Amino acid sequence: MQLKFNVLVAFSVLTLVALIGIQGYLIYNTYELKKKTYTIDARNAIAKVYNSATVDSIMWLYRTDFLQNLQAFEKGNIKEQDLIVKLQQKTSEINPVFVQLFNEGLAKEKEKYDVKIKKVLTSVALTDSLGNTNQIYNAAKQDTIMLLGENFQNQDGLLINNSTWQDDQTPFKLNFQSSIFMNISDWDAIMLRELSGLLILSSLLFLFVVSLFYYSIRNLMKQKRVAKIKTDFINNITHELKTPLSTLSIATKTLTSEHTKGNTEMVDGAIQVIDRQNTRLQKLIDQVLQSSLGYQQIHLSKGTFNGSVFINELLDDYLLSINSSEIKVQRNIDSTGIALEADKFYLSTAIINLLNNAIKYGGTELTVSYGIDKTDSTHYISIKDNGIGISPKYQRFIFEKFYRVSEKDTHNYKGLGLGLYYTKQIIKAHGGSISVESEANKGSLFTIKIPII
């Protein structure tokens, strides 16, 4: 049974993880598709502006200037490295106009996203009439030179075009290569805005599935625990009933036996046994019926009385009913001067249940305390013992109906699992609370608190 439950939980967890993975994959695919759509739209808009006659005329300004510098270089008027320097000077001069025209052409797109463009020089090679090639610039070996646009890191942009300008009208055959990069700076914000509806819906769906999973597993575990508790209760009450029933059967057989005829003493003895076992059966039934009541069904007959006197009298009577030579009870009873308002009968029942439990589970030294807790304006009654204690993992269950602490599926102490449940219901009916502090093999401390009226 336990194996099947563990397999079911494991399968459910794997299914949940798989659903999360599928959902994440679908969101990622949607993100990539949106990103690709935006990229295509931006590239088309950039191409439209870049290929316009106005922008093209701007770029011919640096090209014409570069051709004139080549002629000066051929005549020996400038040096080879001056060609690149003068190219940078010319592009810097015309770049503001280029950026202005570009931004005006992409005004509609910039309302949606902040798109930038830059054109960089990648290679310049000159070939003379004899076929000798001189590469005067190579981006792979030197720093990248920006020609036009707004500067940003190449790795932050997207390469959208490689272009080559060739000219053989000069003394040299020119091979001028450049690249165009695009950058959308607020890309994450755009995607978050575009996918916000999907992300919110996915998050809500994820939370719903996780909540449903948690609720289902919690209920399944609760039902499993309740089923085990009920089984234990049935087994325990069956065991409790067997003894008086067996005794009644024997007593009945004795009465109907031939040996009892005319034997008044034997008849009287059998009748007394039947009477005692009948009383025991009635008490067991009453215990189940009474202890199964919820606090709403408990009708209190409250009275006002001295709490310290009440506790002392209760302990005096209780010690007479047990073998007090084996049990040591220390009293820390304060004379508070504040009357306690409660139902004496039910409150006595609750306290006696705690005392019985303390002794039942190995307590030989008990400390009973009574006083006023000024922090929350309550009467407190605490019972501390040196018994076997309660492991923290069980403490939240001990006040549940029919629950009994077990180790390795065995119960070492008799009982119906109703005492602490009934005690809590009595205290709740008084508007109070009951708590426990305990560790395994270190005893327990139960504390009852009843509001000061």
N, C-alpha and C positions, 0 to 999 in steps of 0.2 A: 504493500500500500504506500509506504514511504517512498519507495523507489519510483512508483508511478507518479506520485506527486512531484518529486524532484525532476523527473523527465518532463512532465507537463510544464513546470515553471521554466526549465531550461529552454524548451521548445518555444514557449511564449516570448522569452527574452530574445532569442535568436530571430524570431519573426519580427519583433519590434525593431531590432537593430537593422534587419533587412529593409523594413519599410522606411526607416530613417535614411538608409543609404540610397534607396531608390528616389526618395523625395529630394535628397541633396543632389543627386545626379541630374534629375529633371530641372532643378533650379539652376544648376551650373550650365546645363545646355541652353536654357532660356537666356541666361546671362551672356553666353558666348554668341548666341544668335542676335540678341539686341546689339551687342557690341559690334558685330560684323555689319549689321544694318546701318548703324550710325557711321561706321568707318566708310562704307560705300557712299553714303549720302554726302559725307564731308569731302571725300576725294572727288566726287563729281562736281561739287560746288567749287572746290579749289581749282579743278581743271578748267572749269568755265571761266573763272576770273583770270587764271594764269594765261590762258590762251587768247584773252581779249586783246584787241589792237592797242589799247592804251598801255597795258602792262608790257606787252611785247615791245612797244616803242621805248619804254624805260630801260629794258634790258639791252636794247641795241645801243644805248648810250655807252655802257661799259665795254661792249664788244667793239664798237668803232674806236673807242679810246685805246683799247688793247691792240688793235691792228695798227694804229698809228705808232704805238710804242714799239711794235715789232719792226717797223720800218726804221725807226731810230736806232734800234738794237743792231740791225743789219748794217747800218752805216757806222756803227761804233760809237754813237752818241751817248748811249746808256749801257749799263752792264746787265748781264743776264738776271741777277737777283733783283734788279730794279723793276723788271717786268711784273713780278708778283707784288712788289710794294706799291707800285703805281696802280695796279689792278685793285688792291684793297682800298687805296685812297679814293678811287673813282666810285667803287660800290658803296663806300661809306657816305659819299656825297649824295648819291641818288637814292639811298636806302629809305630815308624818311618818306619820300614821295611814294616809293613802292609800297611801304607798309600802309600808308594812308589809303592808297587805291585798293589795296588788298582788303583792308578792313571795311571799306565802303562797299566793296563787291560782295562781302560775306556778312553784311549787316543782319540779314534775316537769320542766318545760321548762328551768329553770335548771340542772338536772343535766346537760343536753346542751349548752346554750349560755347565755352571759350576756346576757339580753335586758333592755333598759331602755325606759321609755316616758315621754313628757312631753306635757303639754297646754299649748298656748300661746294667748294671746289675739291675735286678728287684727284684730278690729273691734268697736267699740261705737258704736251710733247711736241717738239719741233723736228721736222725731217728736212734736210737740205736737198739740193738737186742731185747729189751723189748717193742719196739713200741713207745717209747717216742720221740716226735718230738721237736727239738729245732731250731727255726727260727733265725738264727744269722744275717740275713739282710733282710729288707723289704723296697723297694723303696717308698711304700705308707707312711711309717712312718719316713723315713730318706731321706737325699739328694740323688739325682740320682748319681750313679757312672758310669763314662764313662770307658769302657774297651778298645775299639779300635776305630780308625777313627779320624775325625776332629770335634771339639766341636762346637755346636750351640744349641740354645734353642729348646727344644722339640716341643714347639708350632709353631716354624718356619719350622719344618720338617714334613714328612709324614711317619707314621708307616707302614713299609712294611713286617715285620716278627716278630713273637714271637717264641722263641725256648726254649726247655727244654733239659738239659743234666743231665742224671741220671747215677749213678754209685754205685753198691753195692759190689764192690771188697774190699773196705776199711772196717774198723770196724763199720763205719756208712754208712747208705744208704743215698746217696747224691741226692738232688734235686736242680739243678742249673738253674735258669731261666733268660733269657736275651731278649732284644728287639733290633731291628735294625730300625733306622730312616734314611730317605733320605731327602736331602735338595738341591733345585735348587735355588741358590742365585739370579740370574738375570732373574727370572721368568717373571716379567713384561716386561722387554726389549725383551725377546724372543717372548712373545705373541704379543707385539706391532709390532715386525718385521714380524712375520708370518701373522698377520691380517692387515698389513699396506695397502695392496691393497684393501681389503674389506672396511676398514675404510675410505680410500680416496674416493672410489666409493660411499659409503653410504653418506658421507658428501656432495659430489657434488650433489647426487640425492636429499638429504634433502634441500640443498640450492636452487636447481632448483624448487622443489615443493613449498618451502616457497616463492620464488620469483614469481612463477606463481600465487600462492594464493594471494600475495600482489598486484600483477599487476591486477589480475582479480577483486579483491574487490575494488581497487582504481578506475579502469575503470567503475565498476558498480556504485560506488558512484558518479563519475564524470558524467556518463550518466544520473543518477537520478537527479543530480543537474541541468544539462543542460536542461533536460526535464521540470523541474520545472521552470527554468528561461524562457524557450521558452513559456511555458503556461502563465506565468506572463506577458511576453511581448505581446503575442497575446491578452490577456485580456485587457492590458493597452492601446495598440494601437487601439483596438476596441472601448474602452471607449473614447479615444481621438478623434476618427473619428466620433463618434455618434453625438457629439454636432454640428459640422459644417454641417454634412449631414442632421440632423433634421432641422437646420436653413434654409438650402437650400431648403428643402422640403416645409417648410412653406412659404418661399419667392416665390417659384414657384407657389404654390397654390394661393398666393396673386395675382400674375401676371395674372393668368388664371381666377381669380374671376370676377364676374359680376360687383363688386363694383369698380374695377380699371378702367373700361372702361370710358375714358374721364377724369380720375383723374390723371393728369400728375405727381403731387406731390407724390402720393402713388406708382406710377410706378417707378419713379426715386428712391424712398426710397428702394423699393424691389430690384431694380437693384444694388444699392450700397451694400445692404446686401449680395447679391449673389457674388458681386465682392470681398468683404472682406472675405467671407467664402471660396471662391475659392482660394484666396491668402493664407489663413490659411491652407487649405488642401495641397496646393503646398509646403508650408514650412514644414509641417509634413513629406511629402514624401521625400523632399530634405534632411531633418534631418536624416531620416532613411538611405537614400542612401549614403550621405556624411559620416555620423558617422559610417557606417559599413566598411569603407575603412581601410585596413591595412596600416602600415607605408610604405610598399614597393610601394603602389599605390598612395601615396601622393607626388605630384610633387611640389617641393619648388622653389620659386623665391627669392633667398637670396639676402640680401643687407646688407651693413655695416652702422650702425647708433649708436647714443649715447643711451645707455641703460637707463640711468636715465631720460633723456628727454622723451624717448618713454613711460616708465612706468607712468610718471607724466601726460602726455597727455592722455594716455589710461584711467587713473583713473578720470581725469577731465570729459572726454566724458561719462564715465560709470555713474558717479554720477548724470549727467544731465538726464539720462534715467530712474532713479529710484527715489523713495521718499527718498531723502537723509536726510530729517529731522529725520527719524526714524533709520537711519544707520549712525554709526560713523566709519570713516576710518582714522586710524593713519598711517602715511607714514614714513618709515625709508629707504629713498632712498639715496644711496651713489653716489657721483660724482666720478666714478672710474677712468675716463680718459682712459679706455680701451674700444674700440669699440665692440659692440655686432653684430655678424654676424648671421642673421636669416631671415626668411620670416615673415614680419610684420603682414600680414593678418592672417596666421595660428597661429603665436605665440599669437596674440591678441585674437583669438578664444579660445585658450587653457586657457589663463588667465581669460577671461570673464566666461568661463565654471566654473572655480574654484570659482570665485566671486559669480556667480549665485547660485552655490551649497551651499556656505557658508551662504548666506542669506536665501535660500530655507529651509535649515535645522536649522533655529533658530538663526543664527548669527546676532547680532545687533551691535557688536563691532569688527571691522576687523583691523588687522595690516598687511600692505603690506610692505615687505622689499625687497631691491635689493642691491647686492654688488658682491664682488669677493671672492671666496673661494680659498685661495692660496694653501691649502693642496692638492687639486686635479685639480687646474688650470681651474676653471669653473666660469661662471656667475651664480649666484643663484637668484631665484625669489621665495619668500615664502609668503603664505597667511595664516594667523592665525585668527581663529574665536572663539567665545564663544558659539557656537551652541550645539546641542545635542550630538555631538561626535560620534565616531564609536567604537564599541566593538572590542577588539583585534582579536577575533575569525572570524570576517568578513573582516578584513583589507586586507588579501591576495586575496580576491575575487573581491574587489570593482572596479578594473581596467579591469575586464572581460566584454565581450560584453553581453549586456542585463541584467547584474546582478544589482539587487537592494536589499539593506539591508531590511530585513523584520523581524518582531518579531511576533511570534505566528501566522505565515502564513497570516499576514495582512500587507499592505503597507499604511503608513499614509501620504505619499507625492507622488504627481503625477510625472510622468517621464517615459522615455522609457528605462532607464538603459544604455544609450549610451554615455552620456556626459563625464564621466571619462575615458571610453574606448577610445573615440576619442581623448581626451586630451593626453593620454599616447601615442597614435599612432603618434600624431603631434610631441611630444617631442622626440620620438624614431627616427622619420624621420630627426630630427635635430642632431641626434647622442648623445642626452642627456638622462636624467633619471628623473623620478618623484617618490617621496616617500611621505609617510604619517605617522604622529605621532598623536595618538589620544587615548582618553579614553571615555567611555560612560559618558555623562553629563558633560564633561570637555572640550568640544571644540576639534578642529582639527587643525593640522598644515600641510599644503601641501607645498612641496619644489620642485621646478623645477631647474634642473641644465643643463646648456648648455656649452659645451667645449669652451675655449678661442682658437680662430683660430690664 
